[in-house]
Amino acid sequence: MADAQPFRAVRYAGGAGPLADLVAPPYDAVDDDERAELYTRSPYNVLHVTLPTSAEDAGRLYREWLAAGVLEQDDEPSAWVSVERYVGPDGVPRERHGVIVSVPAEPYEAGTVLPHERTHPRVRDERLRLLRAMRVQPEPVFVLTDTAPAAQAPSIAPDIQVDGTSVWRIEAPGDIPGELLIADGHHRYEAAVDLARETGEAIRIMALVVSKHDDGLRVFPTHRVFTGRPDLASPSEGESFSTLDDALRTLATESRDHPAAIAYRRGHVEVVRGAEGMLDAELVDRHGLEGISYTPRLDEALAAVDRGDADAAFLLREPRVEDVFEVARRGERMPQKSTYFFPKPLSGIVFHPLDR
């Protein structure tokens, strides 16, 4: 059971400019071109502190924004209901519901929060330096609960509305029963745990909590594309099909008891299968990570091969949320890029200060 509490949010003041110019995707979902564009869109865009030139610069900027009234802290603690309207990589419009609350950053051994992906020490240390310098979290960790939704959107106009996301201020929903699974934000969560261990503080972290039963929750596959890998250019490992559509229909009927994927090459399509107990991503990752890139978009993976830019693309099935929970409950970690939770919660809608 997670101890969900309200918090005194720090938010952009009206004088900072239109909120659409200030929010951004989370730091790890921004490429170099988008970073440059958002940096110049506003001197107060949240990326200046989530992807700064240095942690020290981020801490200085945050304090300057507070002192200048660019950011203001709410007088009273609140939680926030969130509704995100989006169109997924499959082109289908959906609506995802959740609640933004403050939860303790506790070691995984405590059993309250489960991880499902492996992390990199370098990235975790980078997020830790940033958290030390700023002592605020500008972007929520995205977590799933295996229970029913914690709160419903009020039937009034939202307090904040930007880029398809609407949020309403509410009282805290109280304890959230069941297990919490980190869907996105492992490095940020682990950085907060590291800071608590380092300072002896009871650190709390901002989390967007979504029920695994929410109709708008989808986990999309992340397809693997290999470039500069002539060893993967020739078919050799699976069942051949005359068309991609035939292969896709077969993949859709494959049992989840064993891994399966489509190997797509110019002029050849195969369904490849692996041994029971292996994940789909592990089936492909046995080829190694040299020359690999990732995309959630099927058309992008196919086009890279059709243009001759890639030697092969491996098309994965959509992961099931319950399977992700089961891996986490066993204490195991999935390979990176095994899941693609979309959309990523926006950064900068509300900030969570450590000194509440």
C-alpha positions as CSV (number, residue, x, y, z in Angstrom):
1,M,0.0,0.0,0.0
2,A,1.5,3.4,-1.1
3,D,1.2,6.4,1.2
4,A,-0.2,8.9,-1.2
5,Q,-0.2,12.5,0.0
6,P,-0.9,16.0,-1.3
7,F,2.0,18.4,-1.8
8,R,2.4,22.2,-2.1
9,A,3.1,22.3,-5.8
10,V,5.3,24.9,-7.5
11,R,3.8,26.1,-10.8
12,Y,4.5,28.5,-13.5
13,A,3.0,32.0,-12.9
14,G,1.0,33.7,-15.6
15,G,3.8,36.1,-16.4
16,A,6.0,33.3,-17.5
17,G,4.2,33.1,-20.8
18,P,1.8,30.5,-22.4
19,L,2.1,27.2,-20.7
20,A,2.5,25.5,-24.0
21,D,5.8,27.2,-24.4
22,L,7.0,26.1,-21.0
23,V,6.2,22.4,-20.7
24,A,8.1,19.6,-22.5
25,P,8.3,15.9,-22.8
26,P,10.4,14.2,-20.1
27,Y,14.2,14.6,-20.4
28,D,14.8,11.1,-21.9
29,A,12.1,11.5,-24.6
30,V,13.7,14.6,-26.2
31,D,16.0,14.4,-29.2
32,D,18.7,17.0,-30.0
33,D,16.5,18.9,-32.5
34,E,13.5,19.1,-30.2
35,R,15.8,20.2,-27.3
36,A,17.2,23.0,-29.4
37,E,13.7,24.1,-30.4
38,L,12.3,24.1,-26.9
39,Y,15.4,25.9,-25.5
40,T,14.7,28.8,-27.8
41,R,10.9,28.7,-27.5
42,S,11.1,30.3,-24.0
43,P,14.0,31.1,-21.6
44,Y,11.7,29.5,-18.9
45,N,11.0,26.2,-20.7
46,V,11.3,23.4,-18.2
47,L,14.0,21.7,-20.4
48,H,16.4,24.4,-19.1
49,V,16.3,22.6,-15.8
50,T,15.6,19.0,-16.8
51,L,18.3,18.9,-19.5
52,P,20.6,21.7,-18.3
53,T,24.2,22.3,-19.3
54,S,25.1,21.3,-15.7
55,A,23.3,20.4,-12.5
56,E,24.6,23.6,-10.9
57,D,23.1,25.7,-13.7
58,A,19.7,24.0,-13.1
59,G,19.8,24.7,-9.4
60,R,20.7,28.4,-10.0
61,L,18.0,28.8,-12.7
62,Y,15.3,27.2,-10.5
63,R,16.1,29.6,-7.6
64,E,16.2,32.6,-10.0
65,W,12.8,31.6,-11.4
66,L,11.3,31.4,-7.9
67,A,12.8,34.7,-6.8
68,A,11.6,36.5,-10.0
69,G,8.0,35.1,-9.7
70,V,8.3,33.0,-12.8
71,L,7.4,30.1,-10.5
72,E,5.2,30.3,-7.5
73,Q,4.4,27.8,-4.8
74,D,0.8,27.0,-3.8
75,D,-0.3,28.0,-0.3
76,E,-2.1,24.7,0.3
77,P,-1.2,21.1,-0.5
78,S,-3.1,19.3,-3.2
79,A,-3.2,16.3,-5.3
80,W,-4.2,16.5,-9.0
81,V,-6.4,14.4,-11.2
82,S,-4.9,14.0,-14.7
83,V,-6.6,13.3,-18.0
84,E,-4.3,12.8,-21.1
85,R,-5.9,12.8,-24.5
86,Y,-3.6,11.3,-27.1
87,V,-3.2,9.5,-30.4
88,G,-1.0,6.4,-30.1
89,P,1.6,5.1,-32.5
90,D,-1.2,2.9,-33.9
91,G,-3.2,6.0,-34.9
92,V,-6.0,5.4,-32.4
93,P,-7.2,8.3,-30.2
94,R,-7.5,7.5,-26.4
95,E,-7.9,9.1,-23.0
96,R,-5.8,8.1,-20.0
97,H,-6.8,8.9,-16.5
98,G,-4.6,9.1,-13.4
99,V,-3.8,11.1,-10.2
100,I,-0.6,13.1,-9.4
101,V,0.4,12.6,-5.8
102,S,3.4,12.5,-3.5
103,V,4.7,9.0,-2.6
104,P,7.7,7.9,-0.5
105,A,10.9,7.1,-2.4
106,E,11.7,3.8,-0.7
107,P,14.1,1.0,-1.7
108,Y,12.6,-1.7,-3.9
109,E,13.2,-4.1,-1.1
110,A,10.4,-2.4,0.9
111,G,8.0,-4.0,-1.6
112,T,5.8,-0.9,-2.2
113,V,7.2,0.0,-5.6
114,L,8.3,-2.5,-8.2
115,P,10.8,-1.8,-11.1
116,H,10.5,-3.6,-14.4
117,E,13.5,-2.3,-16.4
118,R,17.2,-2.2,-16.0
119,T,18.9,1.1,-15.4
120,H,22.3,2.7,-16.2
121,P,24.4,3.9,-13.3
122,R,25.6,6.9,-15.4
123,V,22.1,8.2,-16.0
124,R,21.0,7.6,-12.4
125,D,24.0,9.5,-11.1
126,E,23.2,12.4,-13.5
127,R,19.6,12.6,-12.2
128,L,21.0,12.4,-8.6
129,R,23.3,15.4,-9.2
130,L,20.3,17.3,-10.6
131,L,18.1,16.5,-7.6
132,R,20.8,17.5,-5.2
133,A,21.2,20.9,-6.9
134,M,17.6,21.7,-7.4
135,R,15.8,20.0,-4.6
136,V,12.7,19.9,-6.7
137,Q,11.2,17.4,-9.2
138,P,9.9,19.1,-12.4
139,E,8.5,15.9,-13.9
140,P,6.5,13.0,-12.4
141,V,7.5,9.4,-12.3
142,F,4.8,7.4,-14.1
143,V,3.6,4.4,-12.1
144,L,0.8,1.8,-12.4
145,T,-1.3,0.4,-9.7
146,D,-2.9,-3.0,-9.9
147,T,-6.1,-1.7,-8.3
148,A,-9.0,0.5,-9.5
149,P,-8.4,4.1,-10.4
150,A,-7.9,6.4,-7.3
151,A,-9.9,9.4,-8.4
152,Q,-12.2,10.7,-11.2
153,A,-12.0,14.0,-13.0
154,P,-14.4,16.6,-11.6
155,S,-17.2,17.8,-13.8
156,I,-15.8,21.3,-13.9
157,A,-13.3,23.2,-16.0
158,P,-9.7,21.9,-15.3
159,D,-7.3,24.1,-13.3
160,I,-4.6,23.5,-16.0
161,Q,-4.9,22.5,-19.6
162,V,-2.1,22.2,-22.1
163,D,-1.1,20.0,-25.0
164,G,-3.9,17.4,-24.5
165,T,-3.4,17.2,-20.8
166,S,-6.0,18.5,-18.3
167,V,-5.5,18.5,-14.5
168,W,-7.8,19.3,-11.6
169,R,-6.8,20.1,-8.1
170,I,-8.3,17.7,-5.5
171,E,-7.8,16.5,-2.0
172,A,-5.4,13.6,-1.7
173,P,-7.0,10.3,-2.3
174,G,-5.3,8.7,0.7
175,D,-3.4,5.4,0.6
176,I,-3.3,3.7,-2.8
177,P,-3.9,-0.1,-2.2
178,G,-2.0,-2.8,-4.1
179,E,1.4,-2.7,-5.7
180,L,2.9,0.1,-7.7
181,L,4.9,-0.6,-10.8
182,I,7.2,2.0,-12.3
183,A,6.2,2.3,-16.0
184,D,8.5,5.2,-16.8
185,G,11.1,7.0,-14.6
186,H,13.2,4.3,-13.1
187,H,16.3,6.5,-13.1
188,R,14.5,9.4,-11.4
189,Y,13.0,7.2,-8.8
190,E,16.3,5.5,-8.0
191,A,18.0,8.9,-7.8
192,A,15.5,9.9,-5.1
193,V,16.1,6.7,-3.2
194,D,19.9,7.3,-3.4
195,L,19.5,10.9,-2.1
196,A,17.4,9.6,0.8
197,R,20.1,7.1,1.6
198,E,22.8,9.8,1.3
199,T,21.2,12.5,3.4
200,G,19.1,10.4,5.8
201,E,16.0,12.4,4.7
202,A,12.6,10.9,4.1
203,I,12.4,11.8,0.4
204,R,9.1,11.8,-1.4
205,I,8.7,11.8,-5.1
206,M,5.9,13.1,-7.5
207,A,4.1,10.3,-9.2
208,L,1.4,10.1,-11.9
209,V,-0.5,7.0,-10.8
210,V,-2.6,5.2,-13.4
211,S,-4.6,2.0,-12.9
212,K,-3.6,-0.9,-15.0
213,H,-7.4,-1.3,-15.7
214,D,-7.7,2.2,-17.2
215,D,-9.2,1.9,-20.7
216,G,-6.8,4.5,-22.0
217,L,-3.6,2.7,-20.8
218,R,-1.7,0.9,-23.6
219,V,1.8,-0.5,-23.8
220,F,3.1,-0.3,-27.3
221,P,5.9,-2.5,-28.7
222,T,9.3,-1.2,-29.4
223,H,10.6,-2.6,-32.7
224,R,14.3,-3.3,-33.3
225,V,16.1,-2.1,-36.4
226,F,19.6,-3.2,-37.2
227,T,22.0,-1.2,-39.4
228,G,25.5,-2.2,-40.4
229,R,24.7,-5.9,-39.6
230,P,25.1,-7.9,-42.8
231,D,25.1,-11.0,-40.6
232,L,21.3,-10.3,-40.1
233,A,20.5,-9.5,-43.7
234,S,19.8,-13.1,-44.8
235,P,16.9,-15.3,-43.5
236,S,17.9,-18.3,-41.5
237,E,16.0,-18.6,-38.3
238,G,12.3,-18.9,-38.7
239,E,9.2,-19.8,-40.7
240,S,8.9,-18.0,-44.0
241,F,5.8,-16.1,-45.2
242,S,4.9,-14.8,-48.6
243,T,3.5,-11.5,-47.2
244,L,3.9,-9.3,-44.2
245,D,0.2,-9.4,-43.5
246,D,0.3,-13.2,-43.3
247,A,3.2,-13.1,-40.9
248,L,1.4,-10.5,-38.7
249,R,-1.7,-12.6,-38.6
250,T,0.3,-15.6,-37.5
251,L,2.2,-13.6,-34.9
252,A,-1.1,-12.4,-33.4
253,T,-2.1,-16.0,-32.8
254,E,1.2,-17.2,-31.3
255,S,1.0,-18.4,-27.7
256,R,2.4,-16.0,-25.1
257,D,4.0,-19.0,-23.4
258,H,7.0,-18.6,-25.7
259,P,8.6,-15.6,-27.4
260,A,7.9,-14.7,-31.0
261,A,8.7,-11.8,-33.4
262,I,8.8,-11.1,-37.1
263,A,12.1,-10.8,-38.9
264,Y,11.6,-8.4,-41.8
265,R,14.2,-8.1,-44.6
266,R,14.0,-6.9,-48.1
267,G,12.1,-9.5,-50.1
268,H,11.7,-11.9,-47.1
269,V,9.5,-12.2,-44.0
270,E,9.9,-14.7,-41.2
271,V,8.2,-15.5,-37.9
272,V,10.9,-16.4,-35.4
273,R,10.2,-18.2,-32.2
274,G,12.2,-19.0,-29.0
275,A,12.2,-21.2,-25.9
276,E,9.6,-20.9,-23.2
277,G,10.4,-18.5,-20.5
278,M,12.1,-16.0,-22.7
279,L,10.7,-12.5,-23.5
280,D,10.1,-11.3,-27.0
281,A,12.7,-8.6,-26.5
282,E,15.2,-11.2,-25.3
283,L,14.6,-13.3,-28.4
284,V,15.8,-10.4,-30.5
285,D,18.5,-9.1,-28.1
286,R,20.4,-12.4,-28.4
287,H,21.7,-10.9,-31.7
288,G,23.5,-8.3,-29.6
289,L,23.0,-4.5,-29.5
290,E,25.5,-3.5,-32.1
291,G,23.9,-1.4,-34.8
292,I,20.5,-1.5,-33.1
293,S,17.9,1.3,-33.0
294,Y,14.4,1.4,-31.7
295,T,11.0,2.7,-32.9
296,P,7.4,2.2,-31.7
297,R,6.2,2.9,-35.3
298,L,5.8,-0.1,-37.5
299,D,5.9,2.0,-40.7
300,E,9.3,3.5,-39.7
301,A,10.8,0.1,-39.1
302,L,9.6,-1.3,-42.4
303,A,10.7,1.8,-44.3
304,A,14.2,1.7,-43.0
305,V,14.6,-1.8,-44.5
306,D,12.8,-1.0,-47.7
307,R,15.1,2.0,-48.4
308,G,18.1,-0.1,-47.8
309,D,19.1,1.9,-44.7
310,A,18.8,-1.1,-42.4
311,D,19.6,-4.8,-42.8
312,A,16.7,-6.2,-40.8
313,A,13.9,-5.1,-38.6
314,F,12.4,-7.2,-35.9
315,L,8.7,-6.5,-35.2
316,L,7.5,-7.2,-31.7
317,R,4.1,-7.9,-30.2
318,E,2.4,-5.4,-27.9
319,P,3.5,-6.3,-24.3
320,R,0.7,-7.1,-21.8
321,V,0.6,-5.0,-18.7
322,E,0.0,-8.1,-16.5
323,D,3.0,-9.8,-18.0
324,V,5.1,-6.7,-17.0
325,F,3.7,-6.9,-13.5
326,E,4.5,-10.7,-13.3
327,V,8.2,-10.1,-14.3
328,A,8.5,-7.4,-11.7
329,R,6.9,-9.5,-9.0
330,R,9.4,-12.3,-9.6
331,G,12.2,-9.7,-8.9
332,E,13.4,-9.8,-12.5
333,R,14.1,-6.9,-14.9
334,M,13.2,-6.7,-18.5
335,P,15.7,-5.5,-21.1
336,Q,15.6,-1.8,-21.8
337,K,13.2,-0.7,-24.5
338,S,11.0,-3.8,-23.8
339,T,8.0,-1.5,-23.2
340,Y,6.8,1.8,-24.7
341,F,4.3,3.5,-22.4
342,F,2.8,6.4,-24.4
343,P,2.2,9.2,-23.9
344,K,5.0,10.3,-21.6
345,P,3.6,12.6,-18.8
346,L,4.5,16.2,-19.5
347,S,7.3,17.9,-17.5
348,G,6.6,21.3,-16.0
349,I,2.9,21.2,-15.3
350,V,3.6,21.0,-11.6
351,F,6.8,20.8,-9.7
352,H,7.3,18.8,-6.5
353,P,9.7,20.5,-4.0
354,L,11.6,18.2,-1.7
355,D,11.3,20.8,1.0
356,R,7.5,20.7,1.2
